[in-house]
Structure formats: C-alpha cells, structure tokens
Amino acid sequence: MLITRTLGPDAEFRKVLSNRDIELTEQSFIDIRFEEEADFPSSDWVFFSSPECARSYFSLTEKRDSIKYAALGSGTAQVAAQWTSCNFIGDDSSMEEIAAAFQVQLGDAIVLFPQGNLSRRSIQKQLPAVQVIDDQTYSTHPQGTAVGPQDFIAFTSPSNVDGFFQANRIGDARSVAMSNTTAEAVRKQGVECVVADGLSGRAMAESILQLLD
C-alpha cells in the first residue's frame, strides 16, 4: 500500500492499519519550497488548508494572541499545534460543508489564507471575497518518483496525484482520495477512486479497510 505523504510517528493512518498485514510505503510526490519573507496584512483569522500552509506560515511569523486559527482537517491541526491550537477544525470530506461551517464562525471578520502557488482555493472561493486575503507562503512542484506496483494507493492531495502520474501507472491498484478535490484530480487521470469519509488519517485508513473487507 502507498500513501502519498510522509507520516509522523503518531500518525492515525498507520495506527489504524497496524493490526493488518500491510506493507506500507510512504512517498510524497511533491517538492515544497517556502517563501523567504512575507508581510502579512492584518486579519482576524488565519486558515491553514494543509500542513504545508501551517509550516510555511510559522516559518515567516509568530503566533499572535489577537488572531484565531483554523485548519482543514485534523492532520493539519496537529501540525499547527506545534505553534498554536485551532479554534476551528473542518474534518468533513465536503469542502462546501466545511466552508459553510467556517462561515458561521467567521461572521463578518477577515481571514488570511496562507497558500501555495497551486492552491485550488477550495474553501476561500466559497466565502465572501471581501473577507478573504490570499497570501502565497510556499510553492509546490509535482515531482515524479517511480514506485513499485501497489494494491492500494491513498492520494492525499491533487498535487501528489499529478506527481504520482508523472512517473507511474495505476495498474491494478485501488485508490482512495482524501477529499473530493483530490478525487477529481484522480478521475482526470481516467481512474476511479473512493473518497474518504473525512479529512483525517483515520478516515482514510478506515476507507481502505472497507475495501479490504
């Protein structure tokens, strides 16, 4: 089985699968490069759409007590927890439902989205434009790396999908996507996939167990 990211030592994805006889390969298919400087405009919230958003943002600034923080998925929130807790965590696989729930919390406040150059803007495009600030904090470069044949592939982002297919074919592998946005990138390659029930590593792993059973 392949997952298209490197997991942390306490990753839920690995824990859920630990009692199964599964050989897990962790391989990212993207190269991330952080911006070296930034001048962030004033905002009431900062929304992290991925772990890279949190890492790149805090490489450029410090936590501010006057700002509330939000994360797309518990995995992103776990990374952000190295610097701050999150006042909002969206774990649904539907970007529309997460955006709607966050809009309730946001009210008429301003939110900053640290993002990469290939961001799909899945959340912010559903919020009022006058309340959204986009700020590039890193760049993503799909990186084709050849891997051996797999039985299952867990795709974690659209950019990882692009990188995987630069150097690999799907073969007979069955695919699980972390979100509808990622699933759309997989299907553009002519491959069917299952969408996990949420954005957490646990949800991804449980979706794979359902395929196994």
Buried (B, 14 or more C-beta within 10 A) or exposed (E): BBBBBEBBEEBBBBEBBEEEEBEBEBBBBBEBEBBEEBEBEEBBBBBBBBBBBBBBBBEBBEEEEEBBBBBBBBBBBBBBBEBBEBEBBBBBBBBEEBBBBBBEBBEEEBBBBBBBEBBBBBBBEBBEEEBBBEBBBBBBBBBEBEBEEBBBBBBBBBBBBBBBBEEBEBEEBBBBBBBBBBBBBBBEBEBEBBBBBBBBBBBBBBBBEEEEE
